Amino acid sequence: MKIKDILIKDIKKIIYDKKVLTIIILMPIVLMTILGFSLRSMFDSEDSGISDFKVAVVKTYDSDQETHRFIQFLKNNSQGNEEIETLIQDIKAYHPEKIFFDQFLDDDAIQEFMTYDIMAMDNAKQSLNNKEISAVIVLPKDYVYSTFVNTMTPIRNKVTLEVIKHPDKNFTGTIVEEIIEGYNMRLNALVIGKYLFTKETKDYVGIENALKDSALVMEQISEDLRRDIISIKDKSIYGNKNISSFQYYAAAMMAMFLFYAASNGGTLLLQETEDKTMQRLLISGVTISKMIKSNFLMIVCIALLQSIAMILYSSIVLKVTWGNPLLIVLTISLMSFAIGGLGLLISTITLATNNYRFANIFQLFIIHFMSLIGGSFLPVTMLPNFIQKINLLSINGVGIKMYMNIMAGHGLGTIVNYCLILLAMGLVFIITAFYIMKSKRRVKP
């Protein structure tokens, strides 16, 4: 009997098993549909981009008092009254509140997806608890005064803007954090440049002229913040195209349920030992080596059929756009190869130990752990940092990254490393499986 005949026999055995077919085909279809609909709010749709959300801004400072305080500071530390008055008129045009609210938060690019209300702290916290807003931005005491000092004098005061977010609105809350962090980083860079400018200038032209020229620096800060910080583009973390919930969970569920192909295929050899099929094959001249090779190819074929079925369903019913067909075929092939290697390893362990203990542990625990760290339940970016660091240890984690990059419109260059990881995983599993069989050569079926 040829390997082809054994392979056809093994594939038929899996396909005719309604329980297995339900697990590897029907369940991922149901789950990708349910999760795609129920978790749409966590993702950016391709048409609408980032969903609109609102934040609260809490001002814990007295703007008028702090502005007056800074003006007094200028008067007390200079002798040119006429120049200081001119400087005071100049800096009022570049008030920190004007920059932060009018030129930053009120910019059209941000208003497209994030609006804000100015609230008292208690009201803001209540709105956050009621999930009416995604985050609270807290402008600290002395914000106006310290920002004036930082931008108009050689002195530097620490200014920390705080972002409080709701745990159930982690996605939009993180967007707010990134926006404010970007604002702070750009402002700090400009302040450092101003500091060096003022420090060097005052030694040659005096502090009054240096401060006068600082107004020009303040104007430049205003222009740079508008140009650099407000230029926010709606992009997916994977590229230029946003990934919808249906796209993500079509790939995530497909990658996760390939493990069940490995698990069910991995018990087939021991099942054939128990029902005496293996003994009959051995008598007919079929070697163990042929059976193992056929088992590997069977799992690869089942994984390929699974993937094709998932892609056809998601494309036709859920309208999922998968991207470059050639890259998708490459990803499916490498995923199936790695899964085939994993299934072969399960087969050799169950056959060598003559029990289903490892296969059961794999199906009940290891699959769920791999699904978690790989991002099949939730996108990895929403998981703790230590899980993100071990994401690529799972086949599904590598596969999801490949699918997301392809869906986002990237080319082969962005997935080459992932291809090598899957290839290496498959080879390691296969080599380990043959090593186990070699070391257990005396174990008879």
N, C-alpha and C positions, 0 to 999 in steps of 0.2 A: 504493500500500500504506500502510495506517494504522500509527501507532505501536503500536496494540494487536496487530496482526498480527506486527509485527517482534518485539515483546516476547514473545509466545507462542512464536515460533520460537526465540528466544534461550534462554528458560527450558527448552524441550524439549531443546535441544542440551546444556545443563548436566546435566539430569536423566538423559538417556540415556547420559551418559558415566560408566561404572561406576567408573573411576579417581577422577574428581572426586567422585562421590557417596560413595565410600569415605572420602576425605579429609575432607569437610565434614560427614558424618553419622556414619559408623561409628566413625572414630577418636576423636572426642570422647566418644561413648558408652562406648567401651572404657576410655578414660583416666579419665573421671570415676568410673567404677565401681572401677577398680583403685586410684586415688588415694584415693577415699573410704574404702575398706576398709583400705588400708595405712597411712594417716596419721590414723587415728581418735584415736590417743593425743595428737596435737598440739592437738586441739580439745576443747571442753567439750560433752558430749552434752546434749541437752535435758532428759533425765531425771535424770542423775546429777550435773550441774554439773561443777565442777572435780574432776579425778581426784585421788584421795588420793596424797600424796607425803610423804616424810620428809626432814628436815634434821638436821644435827648442830650442836650448840652447844658451842663451845670456850671454857672459862673460863681466861684467862691471868692471873688475879689470885688473891690469897689473901683470901677474904672475911672471915675472922675477924681477920686481921692488919690489914686496911684499915679494918674497923669499929672496932677498938681504936685505930687511929691517928687516926681522926676524933674519937673520944671524947676522946682526949688533947688534940687540937687545941681542942676546945670548953673543956676544963678550963683549958688554958693561956691562953685568950683571954677568960676571964670571971671574975667575982669572986663571983657568987652560986651557991655550991655546991649549995644545996637546989634552986634553980630548974634548974640544969644537970642534976641527977640526974633530976628530973621530965621534963626535955626528952629525956634519954637513953632513958628508958622509953617515951616517946611515939614517938621516931624508930625504935625497934626494930620497932614495928608496921608501919612503912612503909619497911622495908629495900629498897634498890634491887633485890636479888635477888627479894624477894617480889613486887614490882611487875612485874618483867620476866617471871618464870617463872609465878608463881601467878595473877596477874591478867591477864597478857598472853598468853603462849604456851599456858597451860593453859585459856584460856577456851574454852567449848564451840564458839563460832562459828569459831575457828581450828582447833580439834581436829577439826572435821568434815572438813577437807581437808588439814591439815598437822600432822604429829606430829614429835616431835624426840627425840633421844637426846643426853645430855651425853657428850662424848668428849674424849680427848686429841687434840692437833693431828695427830700422826702417824696415829692410827687414823682420824680424820676424813678426812684427805687420801686414805688408802687406800680408804675406803668411797666417797669421791667418784670416785676413779679407776675403781673397780669398778662405778660407776653404781648403787650401792645407795642413795644419797641424791641429792637434787637440788642441795643447796647446803650450805655451812658458814657458820654465823654465829659470828664471832669477837668475844668480849667482851674488850676490851683490858686490859692491866695498869692498875691504879689505877681500874678501872671503878667499884667500890663507893665508894672514897674520894672520887673526883671527883664522882660523882653526889650523894653526901651534901653535899659542899661547894657544888655548884651549886644544890641544892634547899633547903639550910638556912642558907646564909650569903650575904652580899653579894658574895662572891668567885665568879668563874666560871672553871672549868677546862675545857679542851677534851676532849670524849669522842667517839671515833669508833668506831662499830660497823662491822666489815668483813663483807662477804658474798662468799664465794668460790663460784662456780657452775661446773658442768660444761658445756662447749660443746654437748654432745649433749642437754642438758636445759635448753636456753635458755628455753623457755616457763615451766616451773615455777620455774626459777632467777630469772627476771625477777619472778615473783609474790613470791618471798621478798624480793628487793631492794625492791620497792614497799612491802611490809608493814613492813620495818625502816625504810625512809625515812619512812613515815607516822608510825611510832612516834617516831622522832627529831625530826621536825618538830613534832609535838604537844608532846613533852616540852620542846623548846627554847622553844616559845611560852609554856608555863607557867612555865619557869624565868625567862624575861625578865620576866614579870609578877611573879614572886616577888622578883626582884632589885630592881625598882622599889619594891615594897612594903617590903622590908626596908631599903633605902637611905633611904627617906623616914621610916620609922617610927623608926629608931634615933636620929635627930636629936632626937626628942621624948621617947621613953620609954627610951632607952638600949639598948645592944646585947643585954643579957640578955633584956629583954622582947621585943625585936624577934625574937630567935631563938626565944623561947618561942612567939610568935605564928606563926613559920614552920612549926611543927608542924601548925598548922591549914591552912597553905598546902600542906604535904606531903599532908595528907589529901585536900585538894581535887584535887591532882595525881593521886592514886591514883584518885579517883572519875571525874575527867575522862578519864583514859586508858582506864578501863574502858568509859565511855560512848561516847567518840569514836573511839578506835583499834580497839577490838574489834568495833565495829559494821561488820562486813565483809559486803557482799552479793555474791552470785554473779551477776555480770553479764558480758555480752559487751562487747567494746570498741565494738560498734556499737549497743548498747542494752540493753533489759531482758531480751531473750531470747538464750540462748546459740545460737551457730551451730555446727552439726555439720559434720564433714568432708564429708559427702555434699552438704549445702547449699552449702558453700563451693566445692567442686570442680565441682559442677553449673554454678554461675554462672561460675567461672573458665575452665573448658574451653569452655563455650558462647561466652564473650566472646573467647577466644583464637582459636577456629576460625572465627569470623566473618571474620578477616583472610584466610583462605584463599578465602572467597567473593569478597572484593575482588580477591585475586591472580588467581584463575582467571577471573573475569569481566573483569578488566582486560586479559587477553590476547586476548579474543574478537574485537575489532575487527581486530587485526593478522592473526589467523588467517583471518578472512573476506577480508582483502585478499590473502593468499597463495593461498587456494583459489578466488579469483575471484568469491566470493559478493558482495562489496561492489561490484564492477564491474557485476554483473548488477542489483543493487538500484539503482545510480545510473542505469543505462540505463532502468529501469522508472519512474524519476521520484522515487525516494526520496532525500532530501537527506542530507548528512553530519550536519546538525543533528538530524534525526529519528533517525538511527542512534545518535548520542551520547546523546540523551534516552532512547531505548529501552535502551541499555546501562546507564545509571544506574538505571532502573526495574527492569531485570532483576536487577541486583546487590542492590537493596533487597528485591525479592521473594524471592530465594534466601536472604538473611539472615533474613527473616521466617520462611520455611519451616524453616530450620535451627533457629531459636530455638524455634519451636512444637514441633518434633520433640524437641529436648533437654528441654523442659519436660514434655512428655507422658511421655517415657521416665523421667525422674528422679522425676516425681510418682507414676507407677504402679509402677515396679520398685524404685526406691531409697527411696520414701516421703518424698521431699523436700517440705517445706512452703514454698511460695514467698511467701506473704503476700497482701496486697491485690491482687486480679486487675486492677483498673483501673490501679494504679500499675505493675504488671508489664507490662501492654499499652503504657503510656506509655513505659516504659524500653526495651522491645523495639523500638518504633517509632523512637525517637530513636537507638538504637544502629544500627538498620538504615539510617536516613538518613545517619548519619555514615560508616558502612561503604560505603554507596552512593557518597557523595562521594569517599571514598578510592579506591574501585575506578575511578571515573570519571577521577580524576587519573592512576592507573596506565595506564588505557586511552589517554588522550591523549598521555602520555609515550611509550609503546611505539609508538603510531601515528605520532607526530611524528618519532621517531628511527628508525622502521622496523626495530626489533630488540627482542628480548626481554630485553636486558641488565638494564634496571631492574626488570622484573618478576621476573627470577631472583634479583637481589640482595635484593629485597623478601621473596621467599619463603624464601630461604636464611638471611638475616641479620636483616633489619629486624623480621620477625614475631617471632623469638625474643628480640630485644632488647626489643621492646614488651611481649612476654609476661612477661619478667623484671621490668621496672620497673612493670608494671601489676599484678603480684601473681598471675598465672595459675599460676606454678610454686609459689610459697610466699606466704603472707600478707605484705603489705608491712610489717607491724609487726615481722616477723622479719628484715627486710633492713636493710642499713646506712642510716644517716641520709640520706646524699646521694641514695640511690635513692628514699627516701620523699619527698624534696622534689620530685622530678620525676615522681612517680607519675601526676599528673593530665595529663601530656603525652600519655598513651596512651589510646586509645579504650577498651580493655579495662579499664584502671585506673579510669576514671570509671564504666564500666558495673558493675564488681564492687562499687564503693562503693554504687552505687544499689541493686543487688540485696541487698547485706548489710543496708542500712538498712531496706529493705522487709521482708525476712525477720525482722528484729529487731522489727518491729511499729511502726516509725515512719510518720508521715504524709507528705503532699506537701511540707510545709515543709522537711523535712530534705534533700530531693533537688532542690529548685528550682534551686539553683546548678549542680548537676551536669547538669540538663536544659539549662540555658543553655550550658554548656561543650560538650556534644554538638552542640547546634544550631549553635553558632559554628564548631566543627570542620567539620561538614558543609558549611556555607556557604563557609568558607575553601577547602576542597578543590574545591568546584564552581566557585567564581570563578577559582581558579588554573587549573583544567582548561580553562575557556573562554578564559582569557587565553592559554594555551599554544596552543590550536587557532587562535585569532585571529592570533597571531604567526607561526604556521606555515601560514597559509592557502594559500600557494603550493605547499606540499608535496602532490603528487598521489598517490592510492593506486594 
